[in-house]
Amino acid sequence: MKKTDADTVLVVNDNSDQLDLTQFILEQAGYKVLRAEHGAKGLKIATEKSPDLVVSDVMMPVMNGIEMCRRMREIPHLHRVPVLLVSALRVDSKSAIEGFRAGADDYLEIPFEQARFIAKVERLFERKREEEAHIQLVKAQNALRESRTELAYVRFALDEATIVVITDEKGRITYLNDNFCEISKYSREELLGQDHRLIKADHHPDEFFATLWTTIKSGNVWKGEMKNRAKDGSHFWIETTIVPVLDDDQKPQKFIAISHDITESKEAEESLKHSETYFRALIEKASDLISILDPEGRMRYQSPSITTILGYQNEELIGQSCFDYLHPDDLEKARAAFEEIIRKNNHPVEVEIRFLNKKGDWRYFACTLTNLLDNLAIRGIVSNAFDITERKLTEAALRESEERYRILFDNNPLPMWVIDTETLAFQAVNAAAVEHYGYSYEEFLGMTAADIRPPMAEAEFSDPADSLYRADLCKHIKKDGTIIDVEITSHELLFGGKCSRLILINDVTEQRWAEEALRQSEEQLRQSQKLESVGRLAGGIAHDFNNMLTAINGYSDLILKSLAPDDPLRRNVEEIKKAGTRSAELTQQLLAFSRRQIMQAKVLDLNRVISDTIIMLQRLIGEDIQMITSLSPDVGLIEADPGQLSQVLLNLIVNARDAMPKGGSIVIETESLYIDDYYANHHINVKPGDYVMLAVSDTGIGMDEETRQQIFEPFFTTKEMGKGTGLGLSTVYGIVKQSGGNIWVYSEPGKGTTFKIYLPRVAAPPKPAENAAGKANLQRGSETILLVEDEETVRRLSREVLELCGYKVIEAENGIAALNLCEVYKGKIDLLMTDVVMPQMGGRELAETMSQIYPQIRVLFTSGYTDDAIFRHGIIDIGTNFIQKPFTFDALARKVRELFDQPVETRQSVGPAGDELAE
């Protein structure tokens, strides 16, 4: 049935892509389209516009398609509007059944083929017109009963029908319109009065006509398809509705047949059946892979060879997109070929693609695509694919082999060339030869191997070729005149059809130079080891040396205080004091050299510390690593031990260097920031406030989560045995925590590592206090001091100094002796002055025990040790309760008085530094 200009379709779908696609298909077919995004809007448009057909999705927001259909059936002028429901659910699903109950006329599953969709739409329009015609016929029957005017009814039927035939109760033709004459090839005169069986084609069985005749004779309407024969012997198909016209007794008086010509579609079906039979017979035994694709690339058919070639069963691929099985690298050219074939009807397009087989391997195919969408028997894109995998693999292997040898030759780091055995002419040279010898490719190919032989070589070899490729070690001359020592390895080969030799050159000139450099390096190594030993020695002798210097300098002070200004011995004692002072300075230099200084917090400019440290570390990281700094100019000040901070930077930068064996970049950044309550609440041991951030990032190998979780644990290391102690990062962690800061690490394998350190920002440092050493008045007192020192000379000196200052002093040679003394001593002890490291009982343990006996006692630690042993024995804030040996007369007097003048409740804790690091 042909469409009319009034054929309007309302499409309701909440999926915009599906809505656009459906509109496009309908408009291509010539229909006018109305749109709605959900059922409520669709119902409103239908009520206002009265469309001829509604195509609606089932599942939609606001109002689904089933509810919209049900409400349409309640509206009089929409009661008979056909409704086609579309859904991804099967036709036998619950939703489909509910849709039919709600009044839907048909149901179509998504995804659907365009042709099938249009066919359903056309069929619904045809059914609607048939029903309308039937209604009109019923009306005509009523009118006929009233007026008995056959002419009026015939005119009415002619206006509404395509093909009309009227017979009497015995089947004789009493009326026919021009359309029937046209399709049957008979004239009106030839048909009037004839039995309707005149056009019978003997296609249908007798039962078919018996059922038809029984139906209409009983007064019922018959609908169906019928094949007839025209006058010229040709056949035509009609879709017919036969309506009996009943008399007052409800007996058939006439029969009206309203028909539509469906010959074209039926012939297409027959042609398709015959074509498919022929096609299947042709390709079932084909060795190529033959496919039929729809315009979207979905597979509609696969030849049986799909199983032997790719391992799939046909039903596994039908309906699947061919692009889902193509290699990702081939998708672009495959889609381009497909778009081209859509534009070119009957014009083949060739393309090579890789298709995934069922085992998960890729197979190569040479595909020829042909557009047969207009062919009624095919209606698709035909792909004829030939498996070329073996050929491709052979070609790839050949290319790989050639490429491998070409790469080995061209990219060999050693110079290589091919020379003609007879003429010694260069036939080929690699890039290393060009770079190493200084000649261009063109220059080499215009030379012979004799041109690179220095004049001295002629005297060494009688045969010129001996110095070119038969000697294990010889000399060559570069373009710039440099003469080099080379080792030669050569092999015979056939090159360009000529006998040739492949020559490999190993320049050993630097190797000879390196031998001398190695001897110098060994000497430097021995010097370095000696310096390291000196460093260890410096730390080891610090304690004893400082004890002796304490005695020398202390007694010098005592003697000077007892001598008159004009005493002739005063000059000699002053020289002794100067020598002792210079010795103390020398001790500090040795300690700095051995990296064992006392750790003391100071207010620092972090940027300045970084700049000073980087200068020292630049040589350490190597030339293949780039050091980049991004230091915020207004970063602010921090309070930390500068030596510790330098150690933190050293450890992090060395770790970064070790993570980049092939070179890379290290970025050091600083930034001032504020940590708010939210961040602090979500990070353990973090307090809100102003911080200075130090970040050290590298482009190294990175680390996985398991490693990242353990890096701050003592003795954990990812380095080989003997390459690391596992204490570097745990030391960094301890220093940062001791400085009141926090450290975080961010890393992923292959993406480098970033350490971020947050240290509290402090205000500007106060002005330096007046130097107490300049005061002339000696700091005196009358309190009682318990002096504990295992070195007798230092103990005797300390006692004399303290007693000269007015203090009462009781002494003990170690911690055990001090505790025994306390048991018998009944007086008050105001201050404990004790060495840190002593036999039997150290100073920290003694201080803790004494604090229990004398809760208000003050403690002053002293030691000649300056490494971390001090902290292991009980020091935290060494700026207030520690005096380092050697100390002067005045320094000891001021320190003791300072502790006595300090309120007891504000004194610093004497707990171990390790306690904080263990938090």
Stockholm file with secondary structure:
# STOCKHOLM 1.0

chainA/1-919         MKKTDADTVLVVNDNSDQLDLTQFILEQAGYKVLRAEHGAKGLKIATEKSPDLVVSDVMMPVMNGIEMCRRMREIPHLHRVPVLLVSALRVDSKSAIEGFRAGADDYLEIPFEQARFIAKVERLFERKREEEAHIQLVKAQNALRESRTELAYVRFALDEATIVVITDEKGRITYLNDNFCEISKYSREELLGQDHRLIKADHHPDEFFATLWTTIKSGNVWKGEMKNRAKDGSHFWIETTIVPVLDDDQKPQKFIAISHDITESKEAEESLKHSETYFRALIEKASDLISILDPEGRMRYQSPSITTILGYQNEELIGQSCFDYLHPDDLEKARAAFEEIIRKNNHPVEVEIRFLNKKGDWRYFACTLTNLLDNLAIRGIVSNAFDITERKLTEAALRESEERYRILFDNNPLPMWVIDTETLAFQAVNAAAVEHYGYSYEEFLGMTAADIRPPMAEAEFSDPADSLYRADLCKHIKKDGTIIDVEITSHELLFGGKCSRLILINDVTEQRWAEEALRQSEEQLRQSQKLESVGRLAGGIAHDFNNMLTAINGYSDLILKSLAPDDPLRRNVEEIKKAGTRSAELTQQLLAFSRRQIMQAKVLDLNRVISDTIIMLQRLIGEDIQMITSLSPDVGLIEADPGQLSQVLLNLIVNARDAMPKGGSIVIETESLYIDDYYANHHINVKPGDYVMLAVSDTGIGMDEETRQQIFEPFFTTKEMGKGTGLGLSTVYGIVKQSGGNIWVYSEPGKGTTFKIYLPRVAAPPKPAENAAGKANLQRGSETILLVEDEETVRRLSREVLELCGYKVIEAENGIAALNLCEVYKGKIDLLMTDVVMPQMGGRELAETMSQIYPQIRVLFTSGYTDDAIFRHGIIDIGTNFIQKPFTFDALARKVRELFDQPVETRQSVGPAGDELAE
#=GR chainA/1-919 SS CCCCTTCEEEEECSCHHHHHHHHHHHHHTTCEEEEESSHHHHHHHHHHHCCSEEEEESSCSSSCHHHHHHHHTTSGGGTTCCEEEEESSCTTSHHHHHHHHTTCSEEEESSCCHHHHHHHHHHHHHHHHHHHHHHHHHHHHHHHHHHCCHHHHHHHHHHHCSEEEEEETTSBEEEECHHHHHHHCCCHHHHTTSBGGGGBCSCSCHHHHHHHHHHHHTTCCEEEEEEEECTTSCEEEEEEEEEEEECTTSCEEEEEEEEEECHHHHHHHHHHHHHHHHHHHHHTTCSSEEEEECTTCBEEEECTHHHHHHCCCHHHHTTSBGGGGBCGGGHHHHHHHHHHHHHSTTCCEEEEEEEECTTSCEEEEEEEEEEETTCTTTCEEEEEEEECHHHHHHHHHHHHHHHHHHHHHHTCSSCEEEEETTTCBEEEECHHHHHHHCCCHHHHHTSBGGGGSCTHHHHHCSSTTIIIIICSEEEEECTTSCEEEEEEEEEEEEETTEEEEEEEEEECHHHHHHHHHHHHHHHHHHHHHHHHHHHHHHHHHHHHHHHHHHHHHHHHHHHHHHSCTTCTHHHHHHHHHHHHHHHHHHHHHHHHHTTCCCCCCEEEEHHHHHHHHHHHHHHHHCTTEEEEEEECTTCCEEEECHHHHHHHHHHHHHHHHHTCTTCEEEEEEEEEEEECHHHHHTSTTCCCEEEEEEEEEECSCCCCHHHHTTTTSTTCCCSCTTSCCSCHHHHHHHHHHHTTCEEEEEECTTSCEEEEEEEEEECCCCCCCCCGGGCCSCCCCCCEEEEECSSHHHHHHHHHHHHHTTCEEEEESSHHHHHHHHHHCCSCCCEEEEESSCSSSCHHHHHHHHHHHSTTCEEEEEESCCSTHHHHTTCSCHHHHEEESSCCHHHHHHHHHHHHHSCGGGCCCCCCHHHHHTC
#=GC SS_cons         CCCCTTCEEEEECSCHHHHHHHHHHHHHTTCEEEEESSHHHHHHHHHHHCCSEEEEESSCSSSCHHHHHHHHTTSGGGTTCCEEEEESSCTTSHHHHHHHHTTCSEEEESSCCHHHHHHHHHHHHHHHHHHHHHHHHHHHHHHHHHHCCHHHHHHHHHHHCSEEEEEETTSBEEEECHHHHHHHCCCHHHHTTSBGGGGBCSCSCHHHHHHHHHHHHTTCCEEEEEEEECTTSCEEEEEEEEEEEECTTSCEEEEEEEEEECHHHHHHHHHHHHHHHHHHHHHTTCSSEEEEECTTCBEEEECTHHHHHHCCCHHHHTTSBGGGGBCGGGHHHHHHHHHHHHHSTTCCEEEEEEEECTTSCEEEEEEEEEEETTCTTTCEEEEEEEECHHHHHHHHHHHHHHHHHHHHHHTCSSCEEEEETTTCBEEEECHHHHHHHCCCHHHHHTSBGGGGSCTHHHHHCSSTTIIIIICSEEEEECTTSCEEEEEEEEEEEEETTEEEEEEEEEECHHHHHHHHHHHHHHHHHHHHHHHHHHHHHHHHHHHHHHHHHHHHHHHHHHHHHHSCTTCTHHHHHHHHHHHHHHHHHHHHHHHHHTTCCCCCCEEEEHHHHHHHHHHHHHHHHCTTEEEEEEECTTCCEEEECHHHHHHHHHHHHHHHHHTCTTCEEEEEEEEEEEECHHHHHTSTTCCCEEEEEEEEEECSCCCCHHHHTTTTSTTCCCSCTTSCCSCHHHHHHHHHHHTTCEEEEEECTTSCEEEEEEEEEECCCCCCCCCGGGCCSCCCCCCEEEEECSSHHHHHHHHHHHHHTTCEEEEESSHHHHHHHHHHCCSCCCEEEEESSCSSSCHHHHHHHHHHHSTTCEEEEEESCCSTHHHHTTCSCHHHHEEESSCCHHHHHHHHHHHHHSCGGGCCCCCCHHHHHTC
//
